[in-house]
Amino acid sequence: MQDLSPKMVYACVRNMSDRAARQPFACALEYSISNATYLPFPDDAFDAVFHFGGLNQFGDIPRAVAELTLPRG
């Protein structure tokens, strides 16, 4: 789970920790505070990307979409 805002990521950590306490997840959860236009992950690190809300708030929408969909190399 990734967001540019540390407060949003920390809120997500708290929320997901509360949920996991009630019913553990089948996979590990990882969190990232980073800019979506310059993600700190290697190419092909993910099989899929799920994005909801906020794309219209990105400073460089084409760069962000490319970052989510195309190899950087």
C-alpha positions in Angstrom: 0.0 0.0 0.0 1.5 3.3 -1.1 0.8 7.0 -0.7 2.7 10.2 -0.8 1.3 11.2 2.6 2.9 9.7 5.7 -0.3 10.4 7.7 -2.3 8.4 5.1 0.1 5.5 5.2 0.1 5.5 9.0 -3.7 5.6 9.0 -3.7 2.6 6.7 -1.2 0.7 8.9 -3.5 1.3 11.9 -6.6 0.3 10.0 -5.1 -2.9 8.5 -3.5 -3.9 11.8 -7.0 -3.6 13.5 -8.5 -5.8 10.8 -5.6 -8.3 10.9 -6.1 -8.6 14.7 -9.7 -9.8 14.0 -8.8 -12.0 11.1 -5.3 -12.5 9.8 -4.5 -11.9 6.2 -3.3 -14.7 3.9 -0.4 -12.6 2.7 2.0 -10.1 4.1 1.2 -6.4 3.8 3.8 -3.9 2.8 3.6 -0.1 3.0 5.4 2.6 1.0 5.6 6.4 1.5 6.6 7.5 -2.0 5.6 9.6 -5.0 3.6 7.6 -7.6 5.5 9.2 -10.4 8.8 7.8 -9.1 8.0 4.5 -7.3 10.9 3.0 -5.4 10.4 -0.5 -6.9 12.3 -2.3 -9.6 10.7 -2.9 -13.0 8.3 -5.9 -13.1 8.1 -6.0 -9.3 4.3 -6.3 -9.5 1.9 -8.4 -11.5 -0.9 -5.9 -11.1 -1.6 -2.4 -9.8 -4.8 -1.3 -8.2 -5.3 2.5 -8.0 -8.3 4.4 -6.7 -8.9 8.1 -6.6 -6.5 10.9 -6.8 -5.0 10.5 -10.3 -6.4 13.9 -11.2 -4.3 15.4 -8.4 -0.9 14.1 -9.7 1.4 16.7 -11.0 2.5 14.6 -14.0 -0.4 12.2 -14.9 1.2 10.7 -18.0 4.5 10.0 -16.1 2.5 8.4 -13.2 0.5 6.2 -15.5 3.7 5.1 -17.3 5.3 4.4 -13.9 2.4 2.1 -13.1 2.3 0.3 -16.4 5.6 0.4 -18.3 9.1 -0.7 -17.6 11.4 2.2 -16.9 14.4 0.7 -18.6 
